[in-house]
């Protein structure tokens, strides 16, 4: 996915967004909380695909957005 409506968080050429799939979004969310990661988006859902998705995003080490999502 590319976003044209906001600047890239890091420096020029930085990756803005990486999406990773999860088979257990609640467990993934809990691990990220336990690790003390900085959240960009809290656990949410969207009506994509046939049953929707749950997702959240954290800020990565190079200030990129790392999205974790599960297709429901």
Phi and psi in radians as a Rosetta constraint file:
Dihedral C 1 N 2 CA 2 C 2 CIRCULARHARMONIC -2.084 0.35
Dihedral N 2 CA 2 C 2 N 3 CIRCULARHARMONIC 2.445 0.35
Dihedral C 2 N 3 CA 3 C 3 CIRCULARHARMONIC -1.977 0.35
Dihedral N 3 CA 3 C 3 N 4 CIRCULARHARMONIC 2.167 0.35
Dihedral C 3 N 4 CA 4 C 4 CIRCULARHARMONIC -1.790 0.35
Dihedral N 4 CA 4 C 4 N 5 CIRCULARHARMONIC -0.022 0.35
Dihedral C 4 N 5 CA 5 C 5 CIRCULARHARMONIC -1.771 0.35
Dihedral N 5 CA 5 C 5 N 6 CIRCULARHARMONIC 0.113 0.35
Dihedral C 5 N 6 CA 6 C 6 CIRCULARHARMONIC -2.598 0.35
Dihedral N 6 CA 6 C 6 N 7 CIRCULARHARMONIC 2.630 0.35
Dihedral C 6 N 7 CA 7 C 7 CIRCULARHARMONIC -1.246 0.35
Dihedral N 7 CA 7 C 7 N 8 CIRCULARHARMONIC 2.685 0.35
Dihedral C 7 N 8 CA 8 C 8 CIRCULARHARMONIC -1.170 0.35
Dihedral N 8 CA 8 C 8 N 9 CIRCULARHARMONIC 2.384 0.35
Dihedral C 8 N 9 CA 9 C 9 CIRCULARHARMONIC -1.215 0.35
Dihedral N 9 CA 9 C 9 N 10 CIRCULARHARMONIC -0.569 0.35
Dihedral C 9 N 10 CA 10 C 10 CIRCULARHARMONIC -1.596 0.35
Dihedral N 10 CA 10 C 10 N 11 CIRCULARHARMONIC -2.678 0.35
Dihedral C 10 N 11 CA 11 C 11 CIRCULARHARMONIC -1.451 0.35
Dihedral N 11 CA 11 C 11 N 12 CIRCULARHARMONIC 3.027 0.35
Dihedral C 11 N 12 CA 12 C 12 CIRCULARHARMONIC -0.929 0.35
Dihedral N 12 CA 12 C 12 N 13 CIRCULARHARMONIC 2.293 0.35
Dihedral C 12 N 13 CA 13 C 13 CIRCULARHARMONIC 1.533 0.35
Dihedral N 13 CA 13 C 13 N 14 CIRCULARHARMONIC -0.054 0.35
Dihedral C 13 N 14 CA 14 C 14 CIRCULARHARMONIC -1.205 0.35
Dihedral N 14 CA 14 C 14 N 15 CIRCULARHARMONIC 2.617 0.35
Dihedral C 14 N 15 CA 15 C 15 CIRCULARHARMONIC -1.332 0.35
Dihedral N 15 CA 15 C 15 N 16 CIRCULARHARMONIC 2.263 0.35
Dihedral C 15 N 16 CA 16 C 16 CIRCULARHARMONIC -1.452 0.35
Dihedral N 16 CA 16 C 16 N 17 CIRCULARHARMONIC -0.629 0.35
Dihedral C 16 N 17 CA 17 C 17 CIRCULARHARMONIC -2.683 0.35
Dihedral N 17 CA 17 C 17 N 18 CIRCULARHARMONIC 2.203 0.35
Dihedral C 17 N 18 CA 18 C 18 CIRCULARHARMONIC -2.167 0.35
Dihedral N 18 CA 18 C 18 N 19 CIRCULARHARMONIC 2.300 0.35
Dihedral C 18 N 19 CA 19 C 19 CIRCULARHARMONIC -1.968 0.35
Dihedral N 19 CA 19 C 19 N 20 CIRCULARHARMONIC 2.339 0.35
Dihedral C 19 N 20 CA 20 C 20 CIRCULARHARMONIC -2.161 0.35
Dihedral N 20 CA 20 C 20 N 21 CIRCULARHARMONIC 2.472 0.35
Dihedral C 20 N 21 CA 21 C 21 CIRCULARHARMONIC -1.510 0.35
Dihedral N 21 CA 21 C 21 N 22 CIRCULARHARMONIC 2.571 0.35
Dihedral C 21 N 22 CA 22 C 22 CIRCULARHARMONIC -2.233 0.35
Dihedral N 22 CA 22 C 22 N 23 CIRCULARHARMONIC 2.547 0.35
Dihedral C 22 N 23 CA 23 C 23 CIRCULARHARMONIC -1.676 0.35
Dihedral N 23 CA 23 C 23 N 24 CIRCULARHARMONIC -0.151 0.35
Dihedral C 23 N 24 CA 24 C 24 CIRCULARHARMONIC -2.564 0.35
Dihedral N 24 CA 24 C 24 N 25 CIRCULARHARMONIC 1.510 0.35
Dihedral C 24 N 25 CA 25 C 25 CIRCULARHARMONIC -1.107 0.35
Dihedral N 25 CA 25 C 25 N 26 CIRCULARHARMONIC -0.631 0.35
Dihedral C 25 N 26 CA 26 C 26 CIRCULARHARMONIC -1.143 0.35
Dihedral N 26 CA 26 C 26 N 27 CIRCULARHARMONIC -0.715 0.35
Dihedral C 26 N 27 CA 27 C 27 CIRCULARHARMONIC -1.165 0.35
Dihedral N 27 CA 27 C 27 N 28 CIRCULARHARMONIC -0.719 0.35
Dihedral C 27 N 28 CA 28 C 28 CIRCULARHARMONIC -1.075 0.35
Dihedral N 28 CA 28 C 28 N 29 CIRCULARHARMONIC -0.741 0.35
Dihedral C 28 N 29 CA 29 C 29 CIRCULARHARMONIC -1.084 0.35
Dihedral N 29 CA 29 C 29 N 30 CIRCULARHARMONIC -0.782 0.35
Dihedral C 29 N 30 CA 30 C 30 CIRCULARHARMONIC -1.095 0.35
Dihedral N 30 CA 30 C 30 N 31 CIRCULARHARMONIC -0.720 0.35
Dihedral C 30 N 31 CA 31 C 31 CIRCULARHARMONIC -1.114 0.35
Dihedral N 31 CA 31 C 31 N 32 CIRCULARHARMONIC -0.761 0.35
Dihedral C 31 N 32 CA 32 C 32 CIRCULARHARMONIC -1.123 0.35
Dihedral N 32 CA 32 C 32 N 33 CIRCULARHARMONIC -0.654 0.35
Dihedral C 32 N 33 CA 33 C 33 CIRCULARHARMONIC -1.110 0.35
Dihedral N 33 CA 33 C 33 N 34 CIRCULARHARMONIC -0.812 0.35
Dihedral C 33 N 34 CA 34 C 34 CIRCULARHARMONIC -1.059 0.35
Dihedral N 34 CA 34 C 34 N 35 CIRCULARHARMONIC -0.620 0.35
Dihedral C 34 N 35 CA 35 C 35 CIRCULARHARMONIC -1.318 0.35
Dihedral N 35 CA 35 C 35 N 36 CIRCULARHARMONIC -0.184 0.35
Dihedral C 35 N 36 CA 36 C 36 CIRCULARHARMONIC 1.304 0.35
Dihedral N 36 CA 36 C 36 N 37 CIRCULARHARMONIC 0.470 0.35
Dihedral C 36 N 37 CA 37 C 37 CIRCULARHARMONIC -1.183 0.35
Dihedral N 37 CA 37 C 37 N 38 CIRCULARHARMONIC 2.722 0.35
Dihedral C 37 N 38 CA 38 C 38 CIRCULARHARMONIC -1.529 0.35
Dihedral N 38 CA 38 C 38 N 39 CIRCULARHARMONIC 2.179 0.35
Dihedral C 38 N 39 CA 39 C 39 CIRCULARHARMONIC -1.599 0.35
Dihedral N 39 CA 39 C 39 N 40 CIRCULARHARMONIC 2.386 0.35
Dihedral C 39 N 40 CA 40 C 40 CIRCULARHARMONIC -1.615 0.35
Dihedral N 40 CA 40 C 40 N 41 CIRCULARHARMONIC -0.751 0.35
Dihedral C 40 N 41 CA 41 C 41 CIRCULARHARMONIC -2.274 0.35
Dihedral N 41 CA 41 C 41 N 42 CIRCULARHARMONIC 2.397 0.35
Dihedral C 41 N 42 CA 42 C 42 CIRCULARHARMONIC -1.366 0.35
Dihedral N 42 CA 42 C 42 N 43 CIRCULARHARMONIC 2.961 0.35
Dihedral C 42 N 43 CA 43 C 43 CIRCULARHARMONIC -1.001 0.35
Dihedral N 43 CA 43 C 43 N 44 CIRCULARHARMONIC 2.144 0.35
Dihedral C 43 N 44 CA 44 C 44 CIRCULARHARMONIC -2.494 0.35
Dihedral N 44 CA 44 C 44 N 45 CIRCULARHARMONIC 3.060 0.35
Dihedral C 44 N 45 CA 45 C 45 CIRCULARHARMONIC -2.364 0.35
Dihedral N 45 CA 45 C 45 N 46 CIRCULARHARMONIC 2.710 0.35
Dihedral C 45 N 46 CA 46 C 46 CIRCULARHARMONIC -2.416 0.35
Dihedral N 46 CA 46 C 46 N 47 CIRCULARHARMONIC 2.673 0.35
Dihedral C 46 N 47 CA 47 C 47 CIRCULARHARMONIC -1.503 0.35
Dihedral N 47 CA 47 C 47 N 48 CIRCULARHARMONIC 0.744 0.35
Dihedral C 47 N 48 CA 48 C 48 CIRCULARHARMONIC -1.466 0.35
Dihedral N 48 CA 48 C 48 N 49 CIRCULARHARMONIC 2.764 0.35
Dihedral C 48 N 49 CA 49 C 49 CIRCULARHARMONIC 0.962 0.35
Dihedral N 49 CA 49 C 49 N 50 CIRCULARHARMONIC -2.965 0.35
Dihedral C 49 N 50 CA 50 C 50 CIRCULARHARMONIC -1.231 0.35
Dihedral N 50 CA 50 C 50 N 51 CIRCULARHARMONIC -0.611 0.35
Dihedral C 50 N 51 CA 51 C 51 CIRCULARHARMONIC -2.066 0.35
Dihedral N 51 CA 51 C 51 N 52 CIRCULARHARMONIC 0.130 0.35
Dihedral C 51 N 52 CA 52 C 52 CIRCULARHARMONIC 1.508 0.35
Dihedral N 52 CA 52 C 52 N 53 CIRCULARHARMONIC -3.141 0.35
Dihedral C 52 N 53 CA 53 C 53 CIRCULARHARMONIC -2.356 0.35
Dihedral N 53 CA 53 C 53 N 54 CIRCULARHARMONIC 2.740 0.35
Dihedral C 53 N 54 CA 54 C 54 CIRCULARHARMONIC -2.019 0.35
Dihedral N 54 CA 54 C 54 N 55 CIRCULARHARMONIC 2.503 0.35
Dihedral C 54 N 55 CA 55 C 55 CIRCULARHARMONIC -2.714 0.35
Dihedral N 55 CA 55 C 55 N 56 CIRCULARHARMONIC 2.870 0.35
Dihedral C 55 N 56 CA 56 C 56 CIRCULARHARMONIC -2.684 0.35
Dihedral N 56 CA 56 C 56 N 57 CIRCULARHARMONIC 2.872 0.35
Dihedral C 56 N 57 CA 57 C 57 CIRCULARHARMONIC -2.331 0.35
Dihedral N 57 CA 57 C 57 N 58 CIRCULARHARMONIC 2.490 0.35
Dihedral C 57 N 58 CA 58 C 58 CIRCULARHARMONIC -2.125 0.35
Dihedral N 58 CA 58 C 58 N 59 CIRCULARHARMONIC 2.830 0.35
Dihedral C 58 N 59 CA 59 C 59 CIRCULARHARMONIC -1.578 0.35
Dihedral N 59 CA 59 C 59 N 60 CIRCULARHARMONIC 2.176 0.35
Dihedral C 59 N 60 CA 60 C 60 CIRCULARHARMONIC -1.411 0.35
Dihedral N 60 CA 60 C 60 N 61 CIRCULARHARMONIC 3.120 0.35
Dihedral C 60 N 61 CA 61 C 61 CIRCULARHARMONIC -1.139 0.35
Dihedral N 61 CA 61 C 61 N 62 CIRCULARHARMONIC -0.427 0.35
Dihedral C 61 N 62 CA 62 C 62 CIRCULARHARMONIC -1.827 0.35
Dihedral N 62 CA 62 C 62 N 63 CIRCULARHARMONIC 0.376 0.35
Dihedral C 62 N 63 CA 63 C 63 CIRCULARHARMONIC 1.168 0.35
Dihedral N 63 CA 63 C 63 N 64 CIRCULARHARMONIC 0.347 0.35
Dihedral C 63 N 64 CA 64 C 64 CIRCULARHARMONIC -1.403 0.35
Dihedral N 64 CA 64 C 64 N 65 CIRCULARHARMONIC 2.808 0.35
Dihedral C 64 N 65 CA 65 C 65 CIRCULARHARMONIC -1.618 0.35
Dihedral N 65 CA 65 C 65 N 66 CIRCULARHARMONIC 2.188 0.35
Dihedral C 65 N 66 CA 66 C 66 CIRCULARHARMONIC -1.927 0.35
Dihedral N 66 CA 66 C 66 N 67 CIRCULARHARMONIC 1.955 0.35
Dihedral C 66 N 67 CA 67 C 67 CIRCULARHARMONIC -1.672 0.35
Dihedral N 67 CA 67 C 67 N 68 CIRCULARHARMONIC 2.304 0.35
Dihedral C 67 N 68 CA 68 C 68 CIRCULARHARMONIC -1.955 0.35
Dihedral N 68 CA 68 C 68 N 69 CIRCULARHARMONIC 2.181 0.35
Dihedral C 68 N 69 CA 69 C 69 CIRCULARHARMONIC -2.409 0.35
Dihedral N 69 CA 69 C 69 N 70 CIRCULARHARMONIC 2.716 0.35
Dihedral C 69 N 70 CA 70 C 70 CIRCULARHARMONIC -2.295 0.35
Dihedral N 70 CA 70 C 70 N 71 CIRCULARHARMONIC 2.180 0.35
Dihedral C 70 N 71 CA 71 C 71 CIRCULARHARMONIC -1.296 0.35
Dihedral N 71 CA 71 C 71 N 72 CIRCULARHARMONIC 2.284 0.35
